Amino acid sequence: MGGPAGFRPKPGSIPESPGVYRFKDAAGRVVYVGKAKNLRQRLNSYFADFAGLHQRTQTMLTTATAVDWTVVGTEVEALQLEYSWIKEYDPHFNVKYRDDKSYPYLAVTMGEEFPRVQVLRGAKRKGTRYFGPYSHAWAIRETVDLLLRVFPIRSCSTGVFRRAEQIGRPCLLGYIDKCSAPCVGRVSAAEHRALADDFCEFMAGNTGRFVKRLEREMRQAAVEQEYERAARLRDDVQALQRAMEKQAVVLGDTTDCDVIALAEDPLEAAVQVFYVRGGRIRGQRGWVVDKVGEVTPGELVEQFLLQMYGDAAAEALPREVLVPVLPPDAAAVTELLCEHRGARVEIRVPQRGDKRSLMETVERNAAESLKQHKLRRAGDLTSRSKALQEVADALDLDQAPLRIECYDVSHIQGTDVVASMVVFEDGLARKSEYRRFSVRSTEGDVASIYEVISRRFKRYLQERSEIGELDAGAGPDGTEQEGGGRAPGIDPETGKPRRFAYPPNLVVVDGGPAQAAAARRALDELGIDDVAVCGLAKRLEEVWLPGEDLPVILARSSEALYLLQRVRDEAHRFAITYHRAKRSKSVTESALDEVPGLGPARRQALIKHFGSVKRLREATAEQIREVPGIGPSTAETIVSALKGQHP
């Protein structure tokens, strides 16, 4: 741990222009990103009075070993660059909003030939329209169940849809008129897409025209004495009205806004958002955040607006954003959001009336969210810290293993051998660092572990040597450079960490003493002696250290054993997933590759038509001839080849 005096820029070297700056640690990782109207004034505040800084700011400065900056022309450009860097580098000391839970969305997969309505969580997918978020998945399902009467679009999975296509019979929803059954050709792709478009338009708030259209058709059917059809239309109107009633009316029919509220304490803050569209609350969402330094409510609001709307679609931005306090650079933030939406966006603080009442409701939700989060996180942080310390004590490590890598090998009788590498940092899975290996060795698990560890750490040493052992803040000739130099593990062109840039504190292998010894031998041969190794055997959950005759026995109820089990199980899951994918691909390719004259396009058409090689084996030549591009002789050849006969 160093101090800010060691990397303070030379007097007069910092420009007085607006810009964005980055603090980096000894490994070259960006630990903090900030923006400033005046770079010199802002950066000097970090180095002027260290003792007077907030405790977390002091921690950031002692972690950092270098600082650099980029000058921009306007405050809007500074906002854009700051957001881009925070997203790219994920700095440890920056405010990062994370959901206090996983909220479900109603999603319509408009990118598919036959769009499907479903409940989705997590990252958004391209070509899919989302509505929500909702507080509970059952609320979505109730709404969808009502709307499928009027807009009978597909809601089944891909497997169910394909099976219905093959057998020529729809599922239950098709029989009870809650699906238009495009799988069996009751409606064309264009007609089904029109239904999906109407469904999306209704969910977007354009409800009036659908109710009026159904009422008009109902009256016409009654005039024509088609009473059964009129009764059906009456029920459809009631279904739409019940779906509309499930969304509370809080503001005028033309009001589209997001209502944002904060609740905070000295260490954390909770943010709640109510989405109001067409005067109705369409959804609710919450975030929690660790506060870094003395962050004002206005700065929290500014960072939230950038992170929330930075990657959002233009149509997701409302005309009005209601906030508890204005951000410091309100004009710049407003201009940025207007550019992103392509239309006017107003950021303001409600003072009175219905909007102020709604803001108070959102504030109460934020306060409750912070209270619940603190109760959950207290136990979570305590258990993780305790687990890491228990691991360090049990394995006699100098410090808690903040980065743990675990390796597992997966195969079936020595075929399609693969291995996985999973990473846990601070006791939490870091999935962006996961890696998988296709193993060349066929001599068993021990040899596979030796090969994978060797390959991983050879890459680590190679990437260090490519960049060179440069100290942060020093140039190739050893002289100090403005803004700091490149550190090992950082790509000199992109500034991003390389794939195997950082070594772990602890390597865990799935297995006993033989596997642990193989991993240790691989590291020793590469000259790496600062990485600890252990093996976790499944049968008795024993922890084996290389060269030890007896295992380390951890208490069954210990946090350390729970952590090592989670790491091992995650490595096993990741390896199994890769092995299944590789085995499935090899089975498909090997079976159809034996058919002479069958190219990639026709192989793909066969798999798409039958769904699997197993079903293709069961098909007759006449059934195979139904696939476009497959003639009689080719069909006979395929049947013979898949049955192991020579054509």
C-alpha positions in Angstrom: 0.0 0.0 0.0 1.5 3.3 -1.0 0.5 6.8 -0.6 -0.6 9.7 -2.9 2.7 11.6 -2.4 4.5 8.9 -4.4 2.5 9.5 -7.6 1.4 13.1 -7.3 1.7 14.8 -10.8 4.3 17.5 -11.1 3.1 21.1 -10.3 1.6 22.8 -13.4 1.4 19.5 -15.3 -2.4 19.1 -14.8 -4.5 21.2 -17.3 -7.3 23.4 -16.2 -9.7 22.0 -18.8 -12.7 19.8 -18.3 -11.9 16.1 -18.4 -12.0 12.6 -16.9 -9.3 11.1 -14.7 -8.4 7.5 -13.7 -6.6 6.2 -10.6 -4.8 2.9 -11.1 -3.3 0.3 -8.7 0.1 -1.4 -8.8 -1.3 -4.0 -11.3 -2.5 -1.3 -13.6 -6.2 -1.9 -12.9 -8.4 1.2 -12.8 -9.7 1.6 -9.3 -11.6 4.9 -9.7 -12.9 7.1 -12.5 -14.0 10.7 -12.0 -14.9 13.8 -14.1 -14.2 17.4 -13.5 -14.9 20.9 -14.9 -11.4 21.8 -13.9 -9.0 18.9 -13.8 -6.2 20.8 -11.9 -8.6 22.0 -9.2 -10.2 18.5 -8.7 -7.0 16.5 -8.7 -5.2 18.9 -6.4 -7.9 18.3 -3.9 -6.8 14.7 -3.6 -3.2 15.6 -2.8 -3.5 18.8 -0.8 -4.7 17.5 2.6 -4.7 13.7 2.9 -5.7 13.7 6.6 -8.8 15.8 5.8 -10.2 13.4 3.2 -13.0 10.9 3.8 -11.8 7.5 5.0 -12.8 5.7 1.9 -11.1 8.3 -0.3 -8.0 7.8 1.7 -8.3 4.0 1.1 -8.6 4.6 -2.6 -5.5 6.9 -2.7 -3.4 4.4 -0.7 -4.6 1.6 -3.1 -3.7 3.7 -6.2 -0.2 4.0 -7.5 -0.8 6.2 -10.6 -3.2 8.7 -12.1 -3.8 9.8 -15.6 -6.4 12.0 -17.4 -8.1 12.8 -20.7 -9.1 16.3 -21.7 -12.5 16.8 -23.3 -14.2 19.8 -24.8 -17.5 20.1 -22.9 -19.1 18.8 -19.7 -21.4 16.6 -21.8 -18.4 14.9 -23.3 -17.0 14.4 -19.8 -20.2 12.7 -18.7 -20.1 10.4 -21.7 -16.5 9.4 -21.3 -16.9 8.9 -17.5 -19.8 6.6 -18.1 -17.9 4.7 -20.8 -14.9 4.2 -18.6 -17.0 3.1 -15.6 -18.7 0.5 -17.7 -15.5 -0.6 -19.3 -13.2 -0.9 -16.3 -15.8 -1.5 -13.5 -13.7 0.4 -10.9 -13.8 -0.9 -7.3 -14.2 2.5 -5.7 -16.8 4.0 -8.0 -20.5 4.1 -7.3 -22.0 1.1 -8.9 -25.8 0.5 -8.8 -26.8 -3.1 -8.4 -30.4 -4.5 -8.2 -31.6 -5.3 -4.7 -33.3 -8.3 -6.3 -33.9 -9.8 -9.8 -37.0 -8.2 -11.2 -39.1 -10.1 -13.8 -40.1 -8.5 -17.1 -42.9 -9.4 -19.6 -41.0 -10.0 -22.8 -42.1 -10.5 -26.4 -39.4 -12.0 -28.7 -40.1 -9.9 -31.7 -36.8 -11.1 -33.3 -38.1 -14.6 -33.8 -40.2 -15.7 -36.8 -43.1 -16.5 -34.5 -42.8 -14.1 -31.5 -43.3 -15.6 -28.1 -44.5 -13.9 -24.9 -42.7 -15.0 -21.7 -41.3 -13.9 -18.3 -37.6 -13.0 -18.4 -35.1 -11.8 -15.8 -31.5 -10.7 -16.1 -29.7 -9.2 -19.1 -31.8 -7.9 -22.0 -31.6 -9.6 -25.3 -31.5 -8.0 -28.7 -34.7 -8.2 -30.7 -37.0 -8.6 -27.7 -39.5 -6.0 -26.4 -39.7 -5.7 -22.6 -42.5 -4.4 -20.4 -42.0 -3.8 -16.7 -40.3 -4.5 -14.5 -42.9 -6.1 -12.3 -42.6 -6.8 -8.6 -43.7 -10.5 -9.0 -43.7 -13.0 -11.8 -47.3 -14.1 -10.9 -48.5 -10.5 -11.7 -47.1 -10.9 -15.2 -48.7 -14.4 -15.7 -52.1 -13.1 -14.6 -51.9 -10.3 -17.1 -50.8 -12.5 -19.9 -53.5 -15.1 -19.1 -56.1 -12.3 -19.5 -54.6 -10.9 -22.7 -54.2 -14.2 -24.5 -57.9 -14.3 -24.9 -57.8 -11.2 -27.2 -54.2 -11.6 -28.5 -53.6 -15.3 -28.8 -49.9 -15.3 -29.5 -47.5 -18.1 -28.9 -46.3 -18.6 -25.3 -44.8 -22.1 -25.5 -41.1 -23.0 -25.5 -39.1 -23.8 -28.6 -39.1 -27.5 -27.9 -42.9 -27.6 -27.4 -43.4 -25.5 -30.6 -41.2 -27.8 -32.7 -42.8 -31.0 -31.4 -46.3 -29.6 -32.3 -44.9 -28.8 -35.8 -43.7 -32.4 -36.2 -46.8 -34.2 -35.0 -49.2 -31.7 -36.6 -51.2 -31.2 -33.4 -51.2 -28.0 -31.2 -50.8 -28.0 -27.4 -53.6 -27.4 -24.9 -53.5 -23.6 -25.4 -54.3 -24.0 -29.0 -57.4 -26.0 -28.2 -58.8 -23.6 -25.7 -58.2 -20.6 -28.0 -55.4 -19.0 -26.0 -53.0 -19.5 -28.8 -53.5 -19.0 -32.5 -51.5 -22.2 -33.2 -49.0 -21.0 -35.8 -47.2 -24.3 -35.2 -49.8 -26.1 -37.2 -50.6 -23.4 -39.7 -53.8 -22.0 -38.3 -52.4 -18.6 -38.9 -49.6 -17.4 -41.1 -46.3 -15.9 -39.8 -47.5 -12.4 -40.9 -50.9 -12.8 -39.1 -49.2 -14.0 -36.0 -46.8 -11.1 -36.0 -49.7 -8.7 -36.4 -51.2 -10.2 -33.2 -47.8 -9.8 -31.4 -47.7 -6.1 -32.6 -51.2 -5.5 -31.2 -50.2 -7.2 -27.9 -47.1 -4.9 -27.6 -49.1 -1.8 -28.4 -51.7 -2.6 -25.7 -48.9 -3.2 -23.2 -47.3 0.1 -24.2 -50.4 1.9 -23.1 -52.5 2.3 -26.3 -55.5 0.5 -24.8 -58.4 2.6 -25.9 -58.6 1.6 -29.5 -58.7 -2.1 -28.8 -61.5 -1.8 -26.3 -63.5 0.4 -28.7 -62.9 -2.0 -31.6 -64.1 -5.0 -29.6 -67.2 -3.2 -28.3 -68.0 -2.1 -31.9 -67.7 -5.7 -33.1 -69.7 -7.0 -30.2 -72.6 -4.7 -31.1 -72.4 -5.6 -34.7 -72.5 -9.3 -33.9 -75.6 -8.7 -31.7 -77.3 -6.9 -34.5 -76.6 -9.8 -36.8 -77.9 -12.2 -34.2 -74.5 -13.9 -33.8 -75.0 -14.1 -30.0 -72.3 -16.6 -29.3 -69.7 -14.4 -31.0 -71.1 -11.3 -29.2 -70.8 -13.1 -25.9 -67.2 -14.1 -26.7 -66.4 -10.5 -27.6 -68.1 -9.3 -24.4 -65.8 -11.6 -22.4 -62.8 -10.2 -24.3 -63.7 -6.7 -23.4 -64.0 -7.6 -19.8 -60.6 -9.3 -19.9 -58.9 -6.2 -21.3 -60.6 -4.1 -18.7 -59.4 -6.3 -15.9 -55.9 -6.2 -17.2 -56.1 -2.4 -17.3 -57.4 -2.3 -13.7 -54.4 -4.2 -12.4 -52.3 -1.1 -13.1 -53.0 1.7 -10.6 -53.9 5.0 -12.0 -51.9 7.7 -10.2 -51.6 10.6 -12.7 -53.2 12.0 -15.9 -53.7 9.7 -18.9 -51.0 11.5 -20.9 -48.3 11.4 -18.2 -45.1 9.4 -18.9 -42.4 9.8 -16.2 -40.0 7.9 -14.0 -40.1 8.8 -10.3 -36.8 8.3 -8.6 -36.2 8.5 -4.8 -33.2 8.0 -2.4 -32.7 6.7 1.1 -29.2 6.8 2.5 -26.9 6.4 5.5 -23.2 7.2 5.7 -22.1 4.0 4.0 -24.9 3.0 1.6 -27.8 4.4 -0.4 -30.9 2.7 -1.8 -32.7 4.0 -5.0 -36.3 3.1 -6.0 -37.9 3.9 -9.3 -41.6 3.8 -10.2 -42.2 3.7 -14.0 -45.4 5.7 -14.9 -46.7 5.3 -18.4 -50.1 6.7 -19.5 -50.7 7.8 -16.0 -50.4 4.2 -14.6 -47.6 2.6 -12.6 -46.3 0.0 -15.0 -43.4 -1.2 -12.9 -41.0 -0.7 -10.0 -37.3 -1.4 -9.5 -34.7 -0.9 -6.8 -30.9 -0.5 -6.5 -28.5 -0.3 -3.6 -25.0 1.3 -3.8 -21.9 1.6 -1.7 -21.0 5.2 -1.2 -17.4 6.1 -1.9 -16.2 9.2 -0.1 -18.5 12.1 0.7 -21.0 11.6 -2.1 -23.8 14.1 -2.1 -27.4 13.1 -3.0 -27.1 15.2 -6.2 -24.0 13.2 -7.3 -25.8 9.9 -6.5 -28.7 11.0 -8.7 -26.3 12.0 -11.5 -24.5 8.7 -11.5 -27.8 6.8 -11.3 -29.2 8.6 -14.3 -26.1 7.9 -16.4 -26.0 4.2 -15.4 -29.8 3.6 -15.8 -30.3 5.3 -19.1 -26.8 4.9 -20.6 -27.6 1.6 -22.4 -31.4 2.0 -22.5 -33.3 2.1 -25.8 -34.4 5.6 -26.9 -38.0 4.7 -26.4 -37.4 3.6 -22.8 -36.6 7.2 -21.8 -39.7 9.1 -20.6 -40.5 12.8 -21.3 -40.1 13.6 -17.6 -37.8 12.3 -14.9 -38.7 13.3 -11.3 -35.8 13.2 -8.9 -35.4 14.1 -5.1 -32.6 16.6 -5.9 -31.1 18.0 -9.1 -27.7 16.6 -10.1 -24.8 19.1 -9.9 -24.5 19.3 -13.7 -28.2 19.2 -14.4 -28.0 21.1 -17.7 -25.3 18.7 -19.1 -27.2 15.6 -17.9 -30.4 16.9 -19.5 -28.7 17.6 -22.7 -27.1 14.1 -22.8 -30.5 12.4 -22.1 -32.2 14.6 -24.8 -29.5 13.5 -27.3 -30.0 9.8 -26.4 -33.8 10.0 -26.6 -33.9 12.2 -29.7 -36.6 14.4 -28.1 -37.0 16.6 -25.1 -36.4 15.2 -21.6 -37.1 17.2 -18.5 -35.4 16.6 -15.1 -37.1 18.3 -12.2 -38.0 18.0 -8.5 -41.8 17.8 -7.8 -42.9 20.4 -5.2 -46.6 19.8 -4.8 -49.7 17.9 -6.0 -50.0 14.3 -7.1 -46.5 14.0 -8.3 -45.1 15.1 -5.0 -47.4 12.6 -3.2 -46.1 9.8 -5.5 -42.5 10.9 -4.8 -43.2 10.5 -1.1 -44.5 7.0 -1.7 -41.4 6.1 -3.6 -39.2 7.5 -0.8 -40.9 5.2 1.7 -40.2 2.3 -0.6 -36.5 3.3 -0.8 -36.2 3.6 3.0 -37.8 0.1 3.4 -35.5 -1.3 0.7 -32.4 0.1 2.4 -33.5 -1.4 5.7 -34.1 -4.9 4.2 -30.8 -4.8 2.3 -28.8 -3.9 5.4 -30.3 -6.9 7.3 -29.4 -9.2 4.4 -25.9 -7.8 3.7 -24.8 -7.8 7.4 -24.9 -11.6 7.5 -23.5 -11.9 3.9 -20.5 -9.7 4.4 -19.8 -11.3 7.8 -19.9 -14.8 6.5 -17.8 -14.1 3.4 -15.1 -12.4 5.5 -15.2 -15.2 8.0 -14.9 -17.8 5.3 -11.9 -16.2 3.7 -10.1 -15.8 7.0 -10.9 -19.5 8.0 -9.5 -20.7 4.7 -6.3 -18.6 5.3 -6.0 -20.1 8.8 -6.6 -23.7 7.8 -4.1 -23.6 4.9 -1.6 -21.5 6.8 -1.7 -18.6 4.2 -0.1 -15.3 4.9 -3.3 -13.4 4.0 -6.9 -14.2 3.1 -7.2 -15.5 -0.5 -9.1 -12.6 -2.1 -8.8 -14.3 -5.5 -9.5 -18.1 -5.7 -9.3 -20.1 -9.0 -10.8 -23.6 -9.1 -10.2 -26.2 -11.8 -12.2 -29.3 -12.7 -11.9 -31.9 -15.4 -14.9 -33.5 -17.2 -15.0 -36.4 -19.6 -16.7 -39.8 -20.3 -14.3 -42.7 -20.3 -11.5 -40.4 -21.5 -13.3 -38.9 -24.5 -14.1 -35.2 -25.2 -11.9 -34.2 -22.2 -12.5 -30.6 -21.1 -11.6 -28.5 -18.1 -13.0 -25.4 -16.4 -11.5 -22.5 -14.5 -13.8 -20.5 -12.3 -12.8 -17.4 -10.4 -14.1 -16.1 -7.0 -13.0 -12.7 -5.8 -13.8 -11.6 -2.3 -15.9 -14.7 -1.9 -18.1 -13.9 -4.9 -18.2 -15.5 -8.4 -16.6 -13.3 -11.1 -18.1 -15.0 -14.2 -16.4 -12.6 -16.7 -13.1 -14.3 -15.6 -14.2 -17.9 -16.2 -12.2 -19.9 -18.8 -12.6 -23.3 -20.3 -10.0 -25.6 -21.8 -10.2 -28.4 -24.4 -7.7 -30.9 -22.9 -5.2 -32.6 -25.2 -3.9 -35.2 -22.6 -5.7 -38.6 -22.6 -3.7 -40.1 -19.6 -6.3 -39.4 -16.9 -7.4 -36.6 -14.5 -4.0 -36.0 -12.9 -2.3 -35.4 -16.3 -5.2 -33.2 -17.3 -4.9 -31.1 -14.2 -1.1 -30.8 -14.8 -1.7 -29.7 -18.4 -4.4 -27.1 -17.6 -2.5 -25.5 -14.8 0.6 -25.4 -17.0 -1.2 -23.8 -19.9 -3.0 -21.2 -17.7 0.2 -20.0 -15.9 2.3 -20.1 -19.1 -0.2 -17.6 -20.5 0.1 -15.5 -17.4 4.0 -15.5 -17.6 3.8 -14.9 -21.4 1.5 -11.8 -21.0 3.7 -10.4 -18.3 6.8 -10.8 -20.5 5.0 -9.2 -23.5 4.3 -6.0 -21.6 7.4 -6.1 -19.5 8.1 -5.5 -15.8 7.4 -1.8 -15.9 6.6 0.0 -12.7 3.4 2.1 -12.8 4.4 5.7 -13.3 7.7 4.9 -15.0 8.6 4.8 -18.7 10.8 2.2 -20.4 13.9 4.2 -19.6 13.0 4.4 -15.9 12.0 8.0 -16.0 8.7 9.2 -14.5 6.0 9.7 -17.0 2.9 12.0 -16.7 -0.2 10.0 -15.9 1.7 6.7 -15.2 2.9 3.8 -17.4 1.6 0.4 -18.2 1.7 -2.4 -15.6 2.1 -6.1 -16.2 -1.2 -7.7 -17.2 -2.6 -4.6 -19.0 -2.8 -4.5 -22.8 -0.8 -1.5 -24.0 -3.2 -0.8 -26.9 -6.6 -1.1 -25.2 -5.7 -0.5 -21.5 -7.8 -3.6 -20.6 -6.7 -6.6 -18.5 -5.5 -9.5 -20.6 -7.3 -12.8 -20.4 -4.9 -14.4 -17.9 -3.5 -11.2 -16.5 -3.7 -11.8 -12.7 -2.5 -14.7 -10.6 -4.7 -16.1 -7.9 -3.9 -16.2 -4.2 -5.2 -19.8 -4.1 -5.6 -22.6 -6.7 -8.2 -25.2 -5.8 -8.4 -28.4 -7.8 -11.3 -30.9 -7.7 -9.6 -34.0 -6.4 -7.3 -35.5 -3.8 -3.6 -35.6 -3.1 -2.6 -36.7 -6.6 -4.4 -33.8 -8.3 -3.1 -31.3 -5.8 0.5 -32.6 -6.3 0.1 -32.3 -10.1 -1.0 -28.7 -9.8 1.9 -27.9 -7.4 4.4 -29.6 -9.8 3.2 -27.5 -12.8 3.6 -24.3 -10.8 7.0 -25.3 -9.5 8.3 -26.1 -13.0 7.2 -22.6 -14.1 9.0 -21.0 -11.2 5.8 -19.7 -9.5 6.1 -20.0 -5.7 3.7 -17.4 -4.5 0.4 -19.2 -5.3 -1.0 -21.6 -2.8 -2.6 -24.9 -3.9 -5.1 -27.3 -2.4 -7.3 -30.1 -3.5 -10.9 -30.7 -2.4 -11.9 -34.4 -2.5 -15.6 -35.1 -3.0 -16.1 -38.2 -0.9 -15.3 -36.9 2.5 -14.8 -33.2 1.6 -11.2 -33.4 2.7 -8.8 -30.6 1.8 -5.4 -31.9 0.6 -2.2 -29.9 0.5 0.7 -30.9 -1.8 3.2 -33.1 -0.1 1.1 -33.7 3.0 0.3 -37.3 4.1 -2.9 -36.3 6.0 -5.7 -34.0 4.8 -6.9 -30.8 6.5 -10.3 -31.5 8.0 -12.6 -28.5 8.1 -15.7 -28.5 10.4 -18.8 -29.4 8.5 -20.5 -26.2 9.7 -17.5 -23.9 8.9 -17.9 -21.0 6.5 -14.5 -22.0 4.9 -15.9 -25.4 3.9 -19.1 -23.8 2.5 -17.0 -21.4 0.4 -14.7 -24.1 -1.0 -17.7 -26.3 -1.8 -19.4 -23.4 -3.7 -16.2 -22.8 -5.6 -15.7 -26.5 -6.4 -19.4 -27.0 -7.4 -19.3 -24.0 -9.7 -16.2 -25.4 -11.4 -17.9 -28.7 -11.8 -21.1 -27.1 -13.3 -19.1 -25.0 -15.7 -17.0 -28.1 -16.9 -20.1 -30.3 -17.3 -21.8 -27.6 -19.4 -18.9 -27.3 -21.7 -18.4 -31.1 -21.9 -22.1 -31.7 -22.8 -22.0 -29.0 -25.5 -18.8 -30.5 -27.0 -20.1 -34.1 -26.8 -23.4 -33.1 -28.5 -21.6 -31.3 -31.3 -19.2 -34.2 -31.9 -22.0 -36.8 -31.9 -24.0 -34.7 -34.4 -21.0 -34.0 -36.6 -19.6 -37.5 -36.6 -22.9 -39.1 -37.5 -23.8 -36.9 -40.4 -20.2 -36.4 -41.6 -20.1 -40.1 -42.6 -22.8 -39.5 -45.2 -21.2 -39.0 -48.6 -22.3 -35.9 -50.6 -24.0 -34.2 -47.6 -22.8 -30.7 -47.1 -23.1 -28.3 -44.2 -26.3 -26.7 -45.5 -28.2 -29.9 -45.9 -26.9 -31.3 -42.6 -28.2 -28.2 -40.9 -31.6 -28.5 -42.7 -31.9 -32.1 -41.5 -31.2 -31.3 -37.9 -33.6 -28.3 -38.0 -36.4 -30.5 -39.5 -36.1 -33.5 -37.2 -34.8 -31.8 -34.1 -32.0 -34.3 -33.3 -29.9 -37.1 -34.8 -31.8 -39.6 -32.7 -35.1 -38.7 -34.5 -33.3 -38.6 -37.8 -32.1 -42.2 -37.3 -35.7 -43.3 -36.7 -37.0 -41.6 -39.8 -37.8 -43.5 -43.1 -36.4 -42.5 -46.5 -39.8 -41.1 -47.4 -39.8 -38.8 -44.4 -36.3 -37.7 -45.0 -37.2 -36.8 -48.6 -39.6 -34.2 -47.2 -36.6 -32.0 -46.2 -35.9 -29.4 -49.0 -32.9 -30.4 -51.0 -32.9 -34.1 -50.2 -33.6 -36.4 -53.1 -34.5 -40.1 -53.2 -31.0 -41.4 -53.6 -29.6 -39.1 -50.9 -32.4 -40.1 -48.5 -31.5 -43.8 -49.0 -27.8 -43.0 -48.4 -28.6 -41.2 -45.2 -30.8 -44.1 -43.9 -28.0 -46.6 -44.7 -25.2 -44.5 -43.2 -27.1 -43.8 -39.9 -27.9 -47.5 -39.5 -24.2 -48.4 -40.0 -24.7 -50.0 -43.4 -22.8 -49.2 -46.6 -25.0 -47.7 -49.3 
